[in-house]
């Protein structure tokens, strides 16, 4: 039995598929909303600021906000994973957690 409606539906689905796949390769998120991450060793941490020594021996400073999630009570010397947003020249912490293992 031949169903023209089924054939049309099939053609529509095939034509939409490439656009879905294309979205996987394009990044439509605005730069200020993208979340970046980096590992490093805590130099200093306070309610206002986090300073780490990165794996490339470069010091990085981040702004701690009231909304920043601090996943533990770690101190200087702790190896951490920092998730942050870049707002112009300022790196704002979204979450910082101690890297275990």
C-alpha positions as CSV (number, residue, x, y, z in Angstrom):
1,X,0.0,0.0,0.0
2,X,1.4,3.4,-1.0
3,X,0.8,6.4,1.3
4,X,1.6,9.8,-0.2
5,X,1.2,11.5,3.1
6,X,3.8,9.2,4.7
7,X,6.2,9.9,1.8
8,X,5.8,13.7,2.3
9,X,6.4,13.4,6.0
10,X,9.5,11.4,5.3
11,X,10.8,14.1,2.9
12,X,10.1,16.8,5.5
13,X,12.0,14.9,8.2
14,X,15.0,14.3,5.9
15,X,15.1,18.0,4.9
16,X,15.0,19.2,8.5
17,X,17.7,16.8,9.7
18,X,20.7,18.7,8.2
19,X,19.6,21.9,10.0
20,X,19.6,20.0,13.3
21,X,23.0,18.6,12.7
22,X,24.3,22.0,11.6
23,X,23.3,23.4,15.1
24,X,25.6,20.9,16.7
25,X,28.6,22.5,14.9
26,X,27.7,26.1,15.3
27,X,27.8,27.9,18.6
28,X,25.0,30.5,18.8
29,X,25.6,31.3,22.5
30,X,26.7,35.0,22.9
31,X,30.2,35.3,24.3
32,X,29.1,36.9,27.6
33,X,26.8,33.9,28.2
34,X,29.3,31.1,27.4
35,X,30.8,29.2,30.4
36,X,34.5,28.5,30.3
37,X,36.6,26.3,32.6
38,X,40.1,26.1,33.8
39,X,42.1,24.1,36.4
40,X,44.6,25.6,38.8
41,X,45.9,25.9,42.3
42,X,44.4,28.4,44.7
43,X,46.6,31.3,45.6
44,X,44.0,33.2,47.5
45,X,40.2,32.9,47.8
46,X,37.7,35.3,49.5
47,X,34.0,36.2,49.1
48,X,35.1,38.8,46.5
49,X,38.0,37.3,44.6
50,X,39.7,34.0,43.6
51,X,43.3,33.9,42.4
52,X,44.7,30.7,40.9
53,X,48.0,29.6,39.5
54,X,47.1,27.9,36.2
55,X,48.7,24.9,34.6
56,X,50.7,27.2,32.3
57,X,52.2,28.9,35.4
58,X,50.1,32.0,34.7
59,X,48.2,33.7,37.6
60,X,44.5,34.3,36.9
61,X,42.1,36.4,38.9
62,X,38.3,35.8,39.0
63,X,35.5,37.9,40.5
64,X,33.4,36.0,43.1
65,X,29.8,37.0,43.0
66,X,27.0,36.3,45.5
67,X,25.7,33.9,42.9
68,X,29.0,32.1,42.6
69,X,28.9,28.5,43.8
70,X,31.8,27.5,46.0
71,X,31.8,23.7,46.3
72,X,33.7,23.3,49.5
73,X,35.8,25.1,52.1
74,X,39.1,24.7,50.4
75,X,42.0,27.0,51.0
76,X,45.3,28.1,49.3
77,X,47.1,25.2,47.7
78,X,43.9,23.3,46.7
79,X,43.7,22.2,43.1
80,X,40.4,23.5,41.8
81,X,38.2,23.5,38.7
82,X,36.8,26.9,37.9
83,X,33.8,27.5,35.7
84,X,33.4,31.2,34.7
85,X,31.8,33.7,32.4
86,X,33.9,36.3,30.6
87,X,32.3,39.8,30.9
88,X,34.7,42.1,28.9
89,X,38.0,41.9,30.8
90,X,36.4,40.4,34.0
91,X,36.2,36.7,34.7
92,X,33.1,36.0,36.9
93,X,33.0,32.7,38.7
94,X,29.9,30.6,38.2
95,X,31.2,27.6,40.2
96,X,34.5,26.5,41.7
97,X,35.0,23.0,43.0
98,X,38.0,21.1,44.4
99,X,39.5,18.7,41.9
100,X,39.8,15.3,43.6
101,X,42.2,12.6,42.3
